[in-house]
Amino acid sequence: MKTKKLILITALSLFTFSLAAQNANQVFKELKRSDAFYGFTVPGFLIHMGSWFVDNDTDPELKALLKRINGVRVAFREDYNSCEVNDYTYLNEVGNRLNASVYEELMTVNDGEDNIEIRINEDDGRVKELVLFGHSDEDAFYLLVKGDFHMSEIGTLMSELEDRDYY
């Protein structure tokens, strides 16, 4: 009888844990619905149109990458330092909400001022979702890039975001 109880408790615990783990879209929707964050979505067709303005001779990698991005979702909070939630809590809460079996941690950056975590959902070397979330002393953000691109192209995307100072 004890074995049956143990199996039932274990199964119930796993079921409860699976309900708590979410996909990146669900986390975005929760942040957007909260009073603390603002959010917006850039649909894939607009990103594809943006590729028209990238010169193929100057930056062929970026042009090709933009054609494979299916959408971007951004949630952000300005004046983060006035928030009652501390930095450690925000990063852990968002990180814990993402289903760890689906979203693999790619990199974490903690340089004192900026704290960023990057996770990916990949299938056979192809990135389906790239999730960046973090905070600085002033702002907090959550960025979800949906698409179908190769792991090697993440560097191109990250350097383009850094050059444009999006985060």
C-alpha positions in Angstrom: 0.0 0.0 0.0 2.9 2.4 0.8 4.3 1.9 -2.7 1.0 2.9 -4.3 0.8 6.1 -2.2 4.4 6.9 -3.1 3.7 6.5 -6.8 0.6 8.6 -6.6 2.3 11.4 -4.7 5.2 11.3 -7.2 2.8 11.4 -10.2 0.8 14.2 -8.6 4.0 16.2 -7.9 5.3 15.8 -11.5 1.9 16.9 -12.8 1.9 20.0 -10.6 5.4 20.8 -11.7 4.5 20.4 -15.4 1.7 22.9 -14.9 4.1 25.4 -13.4 6.6 25.1 -16.2 5.5 27.2 -19.2 6.6 28.0 -22.7 8.1 31.3 -23.6 4.9 32.6 -25.1 3.0 32.1 -21.9 5.7 33.9 -19.9 5.5 36.8 -22.3 1.7 37.0 -22.0 1.9 37.0 -18.2 4.5 39.8 -18.1 2.5 41.8 -20.6 -0.7 41.4 -18.6 1.0 42.6 -15.4 0.9 46.3 -14.5 4.7 46.4 -14.2 5.6 45.6 -17.8 4.8 46.9 -21.2 4.8 44.6 -24.2 4.6 44.5 -27.9 4.9 42.0 -30.8 6.6 42.4 -34.2 5.1 40.0 -36.6 7.3 37.9 -38.9 6.1 39.6 -42.1 7.3 43.0 -40.9 10.7 41.5 -40.1 10.8 39.9 -43.5 10.0 43.3 -45.0 12.9 44.7 -43.0 15.2 42.3 -44.9 14.4 44.3 -48.1 16.4 47.2 -46.7 19.5 45.2 -45.9 22.1 45.3 -48.7 22.9 41.7 -49.7 26.5 42.7 -50.7 27.2 44.4 -47.4 25.5 42.0 -44.9 24.3 38.8 -46.6 24.1 36.9 -43.2 21.8 39.4 -41.6 19.5 39.5 -44.7 19.3 35.7 -44.7 18.6 35.6 -41.0 15.8 38.2 -41.1 14.0 36.0 -43.6 14.0 33.1 -41.1 12.7 35.0 -38.1 8.9 34.5 -37.6 8.3 37.1 -35.0 9.7 39.0 -32.0 7.9 39.6 -28.7 9.2 42.2 -26.2 8.2 43.0 -22.6 10.0 45.6 -20.7 9.8 47.7 -17.5 11.4 51.1 -17.2 12.5 52.5 -13.9 13.3 49.0 -12.6 15.2 50.2 -9.6 12.0 51.6 -8.0 10.4 48.2 -8.3 9.8 46.3 -5.1 11.0 43.0 -6.7 14.8 42.6 -6.5 17.1 41.6 -9.4 17.7 38.1 -8.1 14.0 37.4 -7.8 13.1 38.6 -11.3 15.8 36.5 -13.1 14.9 33.4 -11.0 11.1 33.8 -11.4 11.3 34.2 -15.2 13.9 31.4 -15.4 11.9 29.1 -13.3 8.7 29.7 -15.4 10.5 28.5 -18.5 10.2 24.8 -19.0 13.8 23.6 -18.3 13.4 20.5 -20.4 12.5 22.7 -23.5 14.6 25.8 -23.0 18.3 25.1 -22.7 20.5 27.8 -21.0 22.9 29.1 -23.5 24.6 31.9 -21.6 24.3 34.0 -18.5 26.0 37.4 -18.2 26.4 39.1 -14.8 28.7 42.1 -15.0 27.4 44.1 -12.0 25.3 46.5 -14.0 23.6 44.2 -16.5 22.4 40.7 -15.8 21.2 38.8 -18.8 20.2 35.1 -19.4 19.9 33.6 -22.9 18.0 30.4 -23.4 17.1 28.5 -26.6 14.6 26.0 -27.7 16.3 24.0 -30.4 15.6 20.9 -32.5 18.4 19.1 -34.2 20.7 22.2 -34.3 18.0 24.5 -35.5 16.8 27.3 -33.1 13.1 27.6 -32.9 13.0 30.1 -30.0 15.6 32.4 -28.6 14.7 33.9 -25.2 16.7 36.8 -23.6 15.7 38.2 -20.3 17.4 40.3 -17.7 17.8 43.7 -16.2 20.2 46.6 -15.7 20.1 49.0 -12.8 17.3 50.9 -14.6 15.3 48.5 -16.8 14.1 44.9 -17.0 13.3 43.1 -20.2 12.1 39.9 -21.8 12.7 39.2 -25.5 11.4 36.2 -27.4 12.6 35.6 -31.0 10.8 32.9 -32.9 12.2 31.5 -36.1 14.1 28.7 -37.7 17.8 29.4 -37.8 21.0 27.6 -37.1 22.9 27.9 -33.8 25.8 29.6 -35.6 23.6 32.5 -36.6 22.9 33.5 -33.0 26.2 35.4 -33.0 25.0 37.4 -36.0 21.7 38.2 -34.3 23.3 39.1 -31.0 25.9 41.4 -32.6 23.1 43.2 -34.5 21.1 43.7 -31.4 24.2 45.0 -29.6 25.1 47.4 -32.4 21.6 48.8 -32.4 21.5 49.0 -28.6 18.2 47.2 -28.3 18.9 45.8 -24.8 
